[in-house]
Amino acid sequence: MGNNKENEELKVPEHFDDSHSSDVWSIFKIMGEFVDGFDKLFKIGPCVSFFGSARTTEGDDYYELARSTAHKVTDQGFGVITGGGPGIMEAANKGAQEGDGKSVGLGVTLPHEQGVNTFVDNDYIINFHYFFARKVMFVKYAQGFIVFPGGFGTLDEFFEALTLIQTKKINTFPIVLIGVDYWKGLVDWIKERMVEEGTISASDVDLFHLTDDPDEAVNIICEFYQKHTLSPNF
């Protein structure tokens, strides 16, 4: 007998099952996460958000580079915000603590989650249930993004920030990619395909910088704020 499933008509209900109507009440939990995050991060003050792979291990060149860069960021008076996890996030929090700076971790509830890394200051741990609420916090109080090699999550944060700045939904702030060898293929594709195809403007490429030098990364941020005011981005 042949399989007739592909010939069956899909039965789409007019509405979702009424048992899911309780989702409406989740708005209060969502609101609570925003209120808590806004309140705590505003009091912490100007920070730089660090992104990169959670799979990068101690001793890796990028781990050590993230650690050094975070230390240099705190030397300039900024705090460091990460997702609070392992890898590049751990390295950045470690560097912030070594520089006697503010080390902030925005954790998120996940299956088998180990909690934030041990280099996040206890007073600066903020945990979230909703990814989207957490992502807002990375952007709202960041005076810059420093992005190390990473996966989908890292790319998500990088491109979302570019989109928000490009569309003027938030204030412009410096975005620095560290890792020329890792990012070069993506940057070349952006320039050679997206710009050439007209899907972005040539000037959009100027919204981010690419370097291997932590001093250059920190200088880009500091030079930007010699001309702009340190403030939340929206």
C-alpha contacts under 8 A as a table, 3 or more apart, distances in Angstrom:
res1	aa1	res2	aa2	distance
3	N	6	E	7.29
4	N	7	N	5.31
4	N	8	E	6.70
5	K	8	E	5.22
13	P	16	F	6.99
16	F	20	H	7.17
17	D	20	H	5.95
17	D	21	S	7.77
18	D	21	S	5.40
19	S	22	S	7.05
20	H	23	D	5.82
21	S	24	V	6.06
22	S	25	W	5.60
22	S	26	S	7.38
23	D	26	S	5.31
23	D	27	I	7.81
24	V	27	I	6.15
25	W	28	F	6.08
25	W	29	K	7.78
26	S	29	K	5.20
26	S	30	I	6.29
27	I	30	I	4.98
27	I	31	M	5.98
28	F	31	M	4.98
28	F	32	G	6.08
29	K	32	G	5.02
29	K	33	E	6.43
30	I	33	E	5.26
30	I	34	F	6.54
30	I	130	Y	7.37
30	I	133	A	7.31
31	M	34	F	5.18
31	M	35	V	6.19
32	G	35	V	5.12
32	G	36	D	6.08
33	E	36	D	5.22
33	E	37	G	5.98
33	E	128	F	6.62
33	E	133	A	6.76
34	F	37	G	5.14
34	F	38	F	5.90
34	F	133	A	6.32
35	V	38	F	5.28
35	V	39	D	6.04
36	D	39	D	5.29
36	D	40	K	6.20
37	G	40	K	5.41
37	G	41	L	5.96
37	G	126	I	6.95
37	G	137	M	6.64
38	F	41	L	5.47
38	F	42	F	5.87
38	F	137	M	7.31
39	D	42	F	5.49
39	D	43	K	6.51
40	K	43	K	5.35
40	K	44	I	6.39
40	K	124	Y	7.90
41	L	44	I	4.94
41	L	45	G	6.52
41	L	137	M	7.78
41	L	141	Y	6.78
42	F	45	G	5.53
42	F	141	Y	7.08
44	I	79	G	7.88
44	I	102	K	7.84
44	I	124	Y	7.99
45	G	79	G	7.52
45	G	141	Y	7.56
46	P	78	F	5.70
46	P	79	G	6.35
46	P	141	Y	6.55
46	P	142	A	6.62
46	P	143	Q	6.21
46	P	230	L	6.89
46	P	231	S	7.28
47	C	78	F	4.85
47	C	79	G	4.19
47	C	80	V	5.30
47	C	81	I	6.39
47	C	141	Y	6.69
47	C	142	A	5.21
47	C	143	Q	5.79
47	C	144	G	7.51
48	V	73	V	7.63
48	V	78	F	6.52
48	V	79	G	6.24
48	V	80	V	5.12
48	V	81	I	5.98
48	V	142	A	5.04
48	V	143	Q	5.41
48	V	144	G	4.94
48	V	145	F	5.86
48	V	146	I	7.24
49	S	80	V	5.93
49	S	81	I	4.53
49	S	82	T	5.84
49	S	138	F	6.32
49	S	139	V	7.89
49	S	142	A	5.72
49	S	143	Q	7.77
49	S	144	G	6.33
49	S	145	F	4.94
49	S	146	I	6.31
50	F	80	V	7.03
50	F	81	I	6.15
50	F	82	T	5.32
50	F	88	I	7.95
50	F	89	M	6.86
50	F	92	A	6.85
50	F	145	F	5.98
50	F	146	I	4.96
50	F	147	V	5.86
50	F	148	F	7.61
51	F	82	T	6.56
51	F	83	G	7.64
51	F	88	I	6.87
51	F	89	M	6.58
51	F	145	F	7.62
51	F	146	I	6.45
51	F	147	V	4.79
51	F	148	F	5.91
51	F	150	G	7.54
51	F	154	T	5.88
51	F	157	E	7.85
52	G	87	G	7.55
52	G	88	I	5.18
52	G	89	M	6.73
52	G	147	V	5.96
52	G	148	F	4.56
52	G	149	P	5.23
52	G	150	G	4.37
52	G	151	G	7.38
52	G	154	T	5.59
53	S	56	T	5.72
53	S	87	G	5.96
53	S	88	I	5.70
53	S	89	M	7.67
53	S	148	F	7.42
53	S	149	P	6.19
53	S	150	G	3.92
53	S	151	G	6.02
53	S	154	T	7.01
54	A	85	G	6.50
54	A	86	P	5.00
54	A	87	G	4.08
54	A	88	I	5.94
54	A	89	M	6.73
54	A	150	G	7.60
55	R	86	P	7.14
55	R	87	G	5.27
55	R	88	I	7.85
56	T	60	D	6.71
56	T	62	Y	7.52
56	T	63	Y	6.38
56	T	86	P	7.82
56	T	87	G	4.41
56	T	88	I	6.09
57	T	60	D	5.72
57	T	63	Y	6.55
57	T	87	G	5.51
57	T	88	I	7.95
58	E	63	Y	5.83
58	E	64	E	7.20
58	E	87	G	7.25
58	E	91	A	7.61
59	G	63	Y	6.45
59	G	64	E	6.41
60	D	63	Y	5.13
60	D	64	E	6.38
61	D	64	E	5.31
61	D	65	L	6.09
62	Y	65	L	4.79
62	Y	66	A	5.97
62	Y	88	I	7.47
62	Y	148	F	7.26
62	Y	149	P	7.65
62	Y	179	G	7.82
63	Y	66	A	5.22
63	Y	67	R	6.25
63	Y	87	G	6.81
63	Y	88	I	5.54
63	Y	91	A	5.63
64	E	67	R	5.01
64	E	68	S	6.17
64	E	91	A	6.90
65	L	68	S	5.11
65	L	69	T	6.02
65	L	214	P	7.24
66	A	69	T	5.08
66	A	70	A	6.07
66	A	88	I	6.30
66	A	91	A	5.76
66	A	92	A	5.35
66	A	95	G	7.51
66	A	148	F	7.38
67	R	70	A	5.35
67	R	71	H	6.34
67	R	88	I	7.98
67	R	91	A	4.64
67	R	92	A	4.78
67	R	93	N	7.45
67	R	94	K	6.24
67	R	95	G	4.28
67	R	96	A	7.58
68	S	71	H	5.16
68	S	72	K	6.35
68	S	92	A	7.86
68	S	95	G	5.97
68	S	214	P	7.30
69	T	72	K	5.09
69	T	73	V	6.19
69	T	92	A	7.48
69	T	95	G	7.33
69	T	214	P	5.10
69	T	215	D	7.41
69	T	217	A	7.91
69	T	218	V	7.45
70	A	73	V	4.95
70	A	74	T	6.36
70	A	80	V	6.73
70	A	92	A	5.13
70	A	93	N	7.30
70	A	95	G	4.98
70	A	96	A	5.30
70	A	99	G	7.94
71	H	74	T	5.32
71	H	75	D	6.34
71	H	92	A	7.76
71	H	95	G	4.49
71	H	96	A	5.00
71	H	97	Q	7.64
71	H	98	E	6.47
71	H	99	G	4.82
71	H	101	G	7.81
72	K	75	D	4.95
72	K	76	Q	6.74
72	K	99	G	7.39
72	K	214	P	7.74
72	K	215	D	7.45
72	K	218	V	7.00
73	V	76	Q	5.40
73	V	77	G	6.95
73	V	78	F	5.84
73	V	79	G	7.37
73	V	80	V	7.54
73	V	96	A	7.72
73	V	218	V	6.12
74	T	77	G	4.97
74	T	78	F	4.89
74	T	79	G	5.79
74	T	80	V	7.23
74	T	96	A	6.00
74	T	99	G	5.82
74	T	100	D	7.21
74	T	101	G	4.99
74	T	102	K	7.46
75	D	78	F	7.41
75	D	99	G	6.37
75	D	101	G	7.52
76	Q	222	C	7.87
77	G	101	G	7.28
78	F	101	G	7.19
78	F	102	K	7.52
79	G	96	A	7.23
79	G	101	G	5.69
79	G	102	K	4.45
79	G	103	S	6.16
79	G	104	V	7.39
80	V	92	A	7.21
80	V	93	N	6.80
80	V	96	A	6.23
80	V	101	G	7.51
80	V	102	K	6.09
80	V	103	S	5.20
80	V	104	V	5.90
81	I	93	N	7.70
81	I	103	S	6.44
81	I	104	V	4.67
81	I	105	G	5.93
81	I	106	L	7.33
81	I	138	F	7.28
81	I	142	A	7.84
82	T	85	G	7.64
82	T	89	M	5.40
82	T	92	A	7.29
82	T	93	N	7.10
82	T	104	V	6.30
82	T	105	G	5.16
82	T	106	L	6.25
82	T	138	F	7.92
83	G	89	M	6.25
83	G	105	G	5.36
83	G	106	L	4.69
83	G	107	G	5.60
83	G	108	V	7.81
83	G	116	V	8.00
84	G	89	M	5.89
84	G	90	E	6.70
84	G	93	N	7.70
84	G	104	V	7.30
84	G	105	G	3.99
84	G	106	L	5.47
84	G	107	G	5.38
84	G	115	G	7.82
84	G	116	V	4.65
84	G	117	N	5.74
84	G	120	V	6.79
85	G	89	M	5.54
85	G	90	E	6.02
85	G	105	G	7.79
85	G	107	G	7.21
85	G	115	G	7.30
85	G	116	V	5.31
85	G	117	N	5.53
86	P	89	M	5.57
86	P	90	E	4.74
86	P	91	A	7.73
86	P	116	V	7.88
86	P	117	N	6.22
87	G	90	E	5.30
87	G	91	A	6.31
88	I	91	A	4.96
88	I	92	A	6.15
88	I	148	F	7.37
89	M	92	A	5.24
89	M	93	N	6.26
90	E	93	N	5.16
90	E	94	K	6.01
90	E	117	N	6.00
90	E	118	T	7.95
90	E	119	F	6.68
91	A	94	K	5.05
91	A	95	G	6.17
92	A	95	G	5.07
92	A	96	A	6.17
93	N	96	A	5.03
93	N	97	Q	6.28
93	N	103	S	5.34
93	N	104	V	7.19
93	N	105	G	7.84
93	N	119	F	5.29
93	N	120	V	5.81
94	K	97	Q	5.22
94	K	98	E	6.18
94	K	103	S	7.89
94	K	119	F	5.15
94	K	120	V	7.69
95	G	98	E	5.02
95	G	99	G	6.17
96	A	99	G	5.08
96	A	100	D	6.32
96	A	101	G	5.08
96	A	102	K	6.36
96	A	103	S	5.49
97	Q	100	D	4.92
97	Q	101	G	5.64
97	Q	102	K	6.94
97	Q	103	S	6.15
97	Q	119	F	6.71
97	Q	120	V	7.86
97	Q	121	D	7.93
98	E	101	G	7.52
102	K	121	D	7.19
102	K	124	Y	7.80
103	S	119	F	7.18
103	S	120	V	5.13
103	S	121	D	5.46
103	S	124	Y	6.77
104	V	120	V	5.58
104	V	121	D	6.39
104	V	124	Y	4.85
104	V	125	I	6.12
104	V	126	I	7.95
105	G	116	V	6.65
105	G	120	V	5.65
105	G	121	D	7.86
105	G	124	Y	6.40
105	G	125	I	5.11
105	G	126	I	6.33
106	L	116	V	7.97
106	L	125	I	6.28
106	L	126	I	4.99
106	L	127	N	5.75
106	L	128	F	7.21
106	L	134	R	6.80
107	G	115	G	6.97
107	G	116	V	6.01
107	G	125	I	7.25
107	G	126	I	6.09
107	G	127	N	4.49
107	G	128	F	5.99
107	G	134	R	7.99
108	V	127	N	5.53
108	V	128	F	4.65
108	V	129	H	5.63
108	V	130	Y	7.17
108	V	131	F	6.85
108	V	134	R	7.48
109	T	113	E	6.62
109	T	127	N	7.29
109	T	128	F	6.29
109	T	129	H	5.20
109	T	130	Y	7.91
110	L	113	E	5.11
116	V	120	V	7.00
116	V	125	I	7.67
117	N	120	V	6.13
118	T	121	D	7.93
120	V	124	Y	6.79
120	V	125	I	6.69
121	D	124	Y	5.22
121	D	125	I	6.68
122	N	125	I	5.70
128	F	131	F	7.08
128	F	133	A	7.24
128	F	134	R	6.15
130	Y	133	A	5.47
130	Y	134	R	6.51
131	F	134	R	5.12
131	F	135	K	6.16
132	F	135	K	5.02
132	F	136	V	6.42
133	A	136	V	5.31
133	A	137	M	6.77
134	R	137	M	5.26
134	R	138	F	6.67
135	K	138	F	5.21
135	K	139	V	6.72
135	K	157	E	7.66
136	V	139	V	5.38
136	V	140	K	5.98
137	M	140	K	5.25
137	M	141	Y	6.48
138	F	141	Y	6.64
138	F	142	A	6.21
139	V	142	A	5.35
139	V	161	A	7.22
139	V	233	N	7.14
140	K	232	P	5.49
140	K	233	N	5.03
140	K	234	F	6.28
141	Y	231	S	7.37
141	Y	232	P	4.82
141	Y	233	N	6.37
142	A	145	F	6.95
142	A	232	P	7.19
142	A	233	N	7.44
143	Q	173	F	6.08
143	Q	174	P	7.34
143	Q	221	I	7.78
143	Q	230	L	6.85
143	Q	231	S	7.51
143	Q	232	P	7.69
143	Q	233	N	7.86
144	G	173	F	5.47
144	G	174	P	4.90
144	G	175	I	5.75
144	G	176	V	7.94
144	G	221	I	6.50
145	F	173	F	7.90
145	F	174	P	6.46
145	F	175	I	4.68
145	F	176	V	6.16
146	I	175	I	6.04
146	I	176	V	4.88
146	I	177	L	6.03
146	I	178	I	7.07
146	I	217	A	7.57
147	V	154	T	7.33
147	V	158	F	7.29
147	V	175	I	7.56
147	V	176	V	6.07
147	V	177	L	4.77
147	V	178	I	6.03
148	F	177	L	6.10
148	F	178	I	5.16
148	F	179	G	6.44
149	P	154	T	7.68
149	P	178	I	7.34
149	P	179	G	6.58
149	P	182	Y	6.44
149	P	183	W	7.35
150	G	153	G	7.36
150	G	154	T	5.25
150	G	155	L	7.20
151	G	154	T	5.39
151	G	155	L	6.31
152	F	155	L	5.08
152	F	156	D	5.97
153	G	156	D	4.95
153	G	157	E	6.39
154	T	157	E	5.33
154	T	158	F	6.23
155	L	158	F	5.01
155	L	159	F	6.00
156	D	159	F	5.45
156	D	160	E	5.94
157	E	160	E	5.21
157	E	161	A	6.18
158	F	161	A	5.43
158	F	162	L	6.41
159	F	162	L	4.97
159	F	163	T	6.06
160	E	163	T	5.04
160	E	164	L	6.17
161	A	164	L	5.17
161	A	165	I	6.18
162	L	165	I	5.23
162	L	166	Q	5.86
162	L	207	L	6.91
163	T	166	Q	5.02
163	T	167	T	6.01
164	L	167	T	5.33
164	L	168	K	6.00
164	L	169	K	5.07
164	L	170	I	5.75
165	I	168	K	4.89
165	I	169	K	6.15
165	I	170	I	5.55
165	I	171	N	6.39
165	I	172	T	5.48
165	I	173	F	7.89
165	I	207	L	8.00
166	Q	169	K	7.81
166	Q	204	D	7.04
166	Q	207	L	7.98
167	T	170	I	7.99
168	K	171	N	6.68
168	K	172	T	7.70
169	K	234	F	7.63
170	I	233	N	5.37
170	I	234	F	5.36
171	N	233	N	5.00
171	N	234	F	6.66
172	T	233	N	7.75
173	F	224	F	7.81
174	P	207	L	7.31
174	P	208	F	6.66
174	P	209	H	7.99
174	P	220	I	7.08
174	P	221	I	5.88
174	P	224	F	7.11
175	I	207	L	6.95
175	I	208	F	4.83
175	I	209	H	6.34
176	V	208	F	5.68
176	V	209	H	4.73
176	V	210	L	5.89
176	V	211	T	7.40
176	V	217	A	6.23
177	L	180	V	7.78
177	L	183	W	7.39
177	L	208	F	7.26
177	L	209	H	5.98
177	L	210	L	4.80
177	L	211	T	6.40
178	I	183	W	7.90
178	I	210	L	6.01
178	I	211	T	5.14
178	I	212	D	5.23
178	I	213	D	7.43
178	I	214	P	7.76
178	I	217	A	7.75
179	G	182	Y	5.33
179	G	183	W	6.06
179	G	210	L	7.35
179	G	211	T	6.27
179	G	212	D	5.22
180	V	183	W	5.33
180	V	184	K	5.44
180	V	210	L	6.33
180	V	211	T	5.78
180	V	212	D	5.92
181	D	184	K	5.55
181	D	185	G	7.93
182	Y	185	G	7.22
183	W	186	L	5.43
183	W	187	V	6.18
183	W	210	L	7.91
184	K	187	V	5.07
184	K	188	D	5.96
185	G	188	D	5.16
185	G	189	W	6.17
186	L	189	W	5.06
186	L	190	I	6.19
187	V	190	I	5.04
187	V	191	K	6.28
188	D	191	K	5.14
188	D	192	E	5.80
189	W	192	E	5.08
189	W	193	R	5.36
189	W	194	M	6.97
190	I	193	R	5.65
190	I	194	M	4.94
190	I	195	V	6.46
190	I	205	V	7.78
191	K	194	M	5.96
191	K	195	V	5.17
191	K	196	E	6.95
191	K	202	A	7.66
191	K	205	V	7.22
192	E	195	V	6.13
192	E	196	E	5.63
193	R	196	E	5.11
193	R	197	E	5.61
194	M	197	E	5.18
194	M	198	G	6.02
194	M	199	T	5.18
194	M	200	I	5.80
195	V	198	G	5.02
195	V	199	T	6.19
195	V	200	I	5.34
195	V	201	S	5.88
195	V	202	A	5.60
196	E	199	T	7.82
197	E	200	I	7.90
198	G	201	S	6.47
200	I	204	D	6.53
201	S	204	D	5.32
201	S	205	V	7.64
202	A	205	V	5.92
202	A	206	D	7.89
203	S	206	D	5.46
203	S	207	L	7.54
204	D	207	L	5.46
205	V	208	F	6.40
206	D	209	H	7.12
211	T	214	P	7.85
211	T	216	E	7.25
211	T	217	A	7.04
213	D	216	E	5.27
213	D	217	A	6.39
214	P	217	A	4.96
214	P	218	V	6.25
215	D	218	V	5.23
215	D	219	N	6.03
216	E	219	N	4.96
216	E	220	I	6.09
217	A	220	I	5.28
217	A	221	I	6.72
218	V	221	I	5.28
218	V	222	C	6.23
219	N	222	C	4.99
219	N	223	E	5.80
220	I	223	E	5.35
220	I	224	F	6.19
221	I	224	F	5.22
221	I	225	Y	6.62
222	C	225	Y	5.32
222	C	226	Q	6.52
223	E	226	Q	5.15
223	E	227	K	7.24
224	F	227	K	5.77
224	F	228	H	6.29
225	Y	228	H	4.55
225	Y	229	T	6.15
225	Y	230	L	6.69
226	Q	229	T	7.96
